[in-house]
Amino acid sequence: MAIKILIAGGFGAGKTTLVGSVSEITPLSTEEVMTEASLGVDELDGVEGKSTTTVALDFGRITINERVLLYLFGTPGQGRFWFMWDELAHGALGAVVLADTRRLQTCFPAVDYFERREIPFVVAVNCFDGTCAYTVDEVRDALNLCPEVPMVLADVRERESSKQALLALVEHVMSRRGTPVGG
């Protein structure tokens, strides 16, 4: 059985990094060098050192056992590539929305996207420097999330931290379906 999970969030939130940190295969990445054409189009406040961007998707795989595979699809973060999201979301179990507290507003469109389509999601607050500037409750309030949406702190550069975010999503989906975790 193949299980499709989306990794979403704003530009520079860490989607490509999360997929790369947990994938057992070399991830497929459509990262391209940003050119002058992106000046004035891509908002670089808070990520001034970013020089590449995902133009289509990232793809990774995790084998759970001989019968279950997780396929991870990282979405592009900029609005000009959002036309891809409907295709990527088709058949997805759910999503991990990465929130970058340096630029929290960039994850609003991802949260709205999954809420409108009633696709289960969790929010992973990406702590880039090992600490987070805001608490989970402060981020929940800023995003106006209902209490049922799980939130986790993560450093997606770390494999175990990324795995915990994915596990939170799977547990959330199972609880919504009334399936006991581990059952």
N, C-alpha and C positions, 0 to 999 in steps of 0.2 A: 504494500500500500504506500502510495506517495502522498505526503502531506505538504501542502504549499503554505508558506508563511511569508508575509511581506515585512520588510524593514523599511519604515517610512520616517519622514521628518523633514525639517528644513535643510536648506543648502548649508553644507559644512557641519551638520550635526553629528556625523560619525557613522552613517549607514554603511559605506564601503568598508570602513574599519571593522564594524561589527561582523559583517559577512566574512571578511578575511580572518578574523580572530577565531572563528568557530568552524569554518568549513574544513572538511577532511580532504578536499581536493583543492588544487589551486583555483581560486575563484575566477570565474569569467567576470571581467570588469570592462565597462565601456568608459573608463576614465579618459578624458582628453585634456590636453593643456588648454587653459583658458587663454583666449586671444583678446586683442583690442576690441573685437566685436562685442564682448561681454561687458565692456566698460559702460557704466550707466544703466546696464540691464540687470546685472547680478549685484546684489547688495553685499558688500564685503565688510561692513562694519562688524567688528568682533572677530573676523576671520581674515584679516588683511594679508596674512602669509599664505593663504590658500592659492594654489596655482593650477589645480586640476579640478574637473567637475565630471560627474556622471551624466552622460548624455542619453542613455537608454535604460540600463539596468545593471545590477550586479547579480551574480548567481553563485550560490554555494550549495554544498550538500553535507548532510550529517546522516550516517547510518545508525539507526537506533538498534535494530537487529536484522536478521535475514529477511524479515517481512515488512519492516517499516523504515522508510526513508523520509527525512525532512529535506525539502527543497526551499532554500532561502532566496527570495527575490528582493533586492534592494531597489527602491524606487528613486528616480531622479528628484532632486530637491527644488529646483527652480520652476516657477510657474510656467515658463515657456515649454517645459517638457511634461507637464501634467496630463497632456492628452494620452500619455502612455499608461496612466494609472488604471483606467477601467480594464484594459487588457490584462495588466499584471494582476489585478485584484480578482479576476474571474477564477472561481474555484478555490480561493484562498480560505484556509481555516481561520485565519485572523492575522493581526499585525502587531508589531512592536513599533510604537511611535517614539522616536528619540527626541528628547527635549534638551536643547542647549540653553542653559540659563543665562549665557551671555547674550543670547538673541532669542528669547523665549517666543516672541511673536512669530518666528518662522515655523513653529510646529502647529500653529492654529489651523492652517488649511488641512493638514493631515488628520488632526483630531476631528474637524468638521466632516471630512470625507468619510471616515469610518463611522461616525455617529449617524450621518444621513443614510448610509447604506446598511446600517445595523450589522456591520461586520465587527466581531469582537476584537478588542485591542487592549493593550496595556501601554502605559507610558513609562519609559525608562529615562530617568534624568541622567544624562551623560556628565559625569564628573571628570572633566579633562585633566585636572591637576591632582587628582586623588581626594579632593575635597569638593563639596558643593557649596555654592554661595547661598543657596536657599534650601529650606527644609522641604520635604515631600508635601507637607500640608500647605506651605506657601505656594508651591508650584501648582498643586491641585486647585487652590483658590484662584490663582492667576489664569489658569486654563478653564475655570468654571466647570470642572469635571464632576460628574455624579459620583457618589461614594462607592458605587459598584465597580468602577474602573480601577483595576489594580495599578499601583505605581511602585517602581523600584528605583533604587540608586544604582548606577552602573558606571564602570569604566570600561568602555567597549574595546579598549586596547588589550584587555585581559580576557583570555579565553573563559575562565570560570565565571567572571562577571557577566559576560555575554550569554553564557549558558543559563545563568540564573534568570536573565530577562526572558529568554525563550521558554524556560520552564514555567515562569509566571504566566505567560500567555497560554500555554497548554493547560495549566491548572484552571485558569479562568474559563477557557472554552469548555472544559470538562464539567466545571461546576454549573455553568449556564445550561448545559445539556442534561444535568442530573446524573452524570457519570462519576462515580467515586474515583478519586485520584488513586492510581495503582490498581484499579479494577477494571 
